[in-house]
Amino acid sequence: MITGNENLLQIAETDADLIPLFEKQGLGSYFKTDNLKKIGKFTKLNSLLKSKNIQAALFIESLNQHLNHQKVKDTSDISTIQHSLHFAAMLPCGLRNPYKEYFESYIQNHTEEYPDLNYLIEGNVNHELSYYPILDSIENEEELPDIIIASDVNNFFHRPFTEKFIDKGYFKTYTPYQPNEYLEKTHYADPRGNFTMITANMLIIVVDQTRLGDRKKPEKWEDLLNPAFENDIIMRGEDDFFCNAVMLPFFKDKGFDAVRILANNIKSGMHPAEMVKLASNHKKEGACIYIMPYFFAQRLKNPNAHVVWPSDGAIVSPVFMLVKKGKEQKHKALLDFLIGKETGELMVNRYFPSIHPEVSNNDFPAPAKWLGWDFLNQNDIGQLKEDIRTEFMKVWSKKQAVILNEQ
C-alpha cells in the first residue's frame, strides 16, 4: 500500500505501470531515468504532490486502486523499506566529478566504518526539474538527509524552509576549527550556527579584448551597467532563468534599477562550459563580456579573453552543508572527512577556496563579495528572487522581441 511517504524511486521500482498515472498529471518527467537518479531517492511523493497542488489523498488512492487491480503481491511493502539517505550533495559543475570520485574512493577504503552509508552526489540540479522547489513543500525533517551539501542561494534560504527547519534549530553548524580567513574576511560563517559554509563558487568577469573596441574595460561589477555594453554580456541562464547569485548582489547594491539595466545589457544566458567555447572563438553568438565561475575561466583558450577579478570582489555563490542536530556524533568521521584538509585541497585544486585553516587560498585574488547574513535573514529571499526575475524578464523579453522583429 502506498502512503505518500515513499520516495519517487521506490514508487518507480514498485510497479512501472504506475508511471502513466503520473504522466496524466504532468509529472512524467520526474520518472525519467536521469531525473530519478538525481532526485528520486530524496523526493517524497507527498512533497511532490503538494508542490504541484495535486490532491494527494485522491491521487494516492488511484495508485493503490491500480495496485490492487493488478493484484500485485506485496512481499515487501514499500512503506516498510524506507532507506533514509544519510548524505546528499548537489555540487557546482566544476566540482562534482572529482569530488564524487574522491568521496567514493574514500568510502571504499573505509567500508568497515561505513557499512550501510546511503548517499547521493550530483551536479547542482537543473532548474526546470529541480529538487529545490520541492523543499518548500516538505513538512517533516525526516524527509531530509542527515547531511546535505548544496549550492547557490536556493530554496534552503527561502522562508518556507527556514521557518519550518532552520529557525526551529533542526540543523547545527559543524566546524571543529577556526575557518580559513580568506572567506571569513567577508564574515562567511553563519553567525546563527545553522549552515556550515564549506566553499564557494567564485564568479568573475571575462572580457574579450577583440570585441571591446574603444570601450573602457570593466574593473568592478557596477561597470557592467554601462549602456555601452548593451546586449553584449553573457551570463549563466536559459529561457526565463538567470543566475540568482549574480542578480542578488546587483539588487543589494543598486536596487531594481540595476536589475533592469543589467537585463538590457545581457545578450543571452548559457551554461559556463558553453561560454568558454564562445569566448575561445569569434562566432557572432559570442559577446564582449562573460560572467562565469573562476573554475571555468581557467579553461579559456583565447589569449585575448582576459580574466577580470573585480576590484569589489568576485561574487561568492555559496556552497554549504546542513547537518541535522543530534546526528553529529553518528557521522563524526564522515563530517571530519567532508571538511578535512585533504578535501579542502581538492577544492582549491578545482579553484574553489577552502575553509580549512591549513589549506592555502593564496591562488585566489582578493577580495570576495558575499551577500552577507543580514541580507539573507532580513529578506524573504524566495519572494525577492521572484520579484527580481519578474523585473529582469520585463526588460529582457521586450528586448528579445525587438531583436527578433529586426531580423
KAURDA-V508763 format. One line per field, one symbol per residue. burial: b if it has 16 or more other C-alpha atoms within 10 Angstrom, else e. A space follows every 50 residues. Layout:
burial->???
This chain:
burial->ebebebbbbbbbebeeebbeebeeeebeebbeeebbbbbbbbbbbbbbbe eeeeebeebbeebeebbeeeeeeeeeebeeeeebbbbbbbbbbbbbeebb eebeeeeeeeeeeeeeeebbbbbbbeeeeebbbbbbbbeeeebbbbbbbb bbbbbbbbbbbbebbbeeebbbbbbeeebbebbeeeebbeeeebbbbbbb bbbbbbbbbebbeeeebbebbeebbeeebbbbbbbbbeeeebbbbbbbbb beeeebebbbbbbbbbbbbbebbebbbbbbbeeeebbbbbbbbbbbbeeb ebebbbbbbbeebbbbbbbbbbbbbeebeebeebbeebbbbebbbbbbeb bbbbbbbebbbeebebbbbbbeeeeeeeeebbeebeebbeebbebbeebb eeeeeee
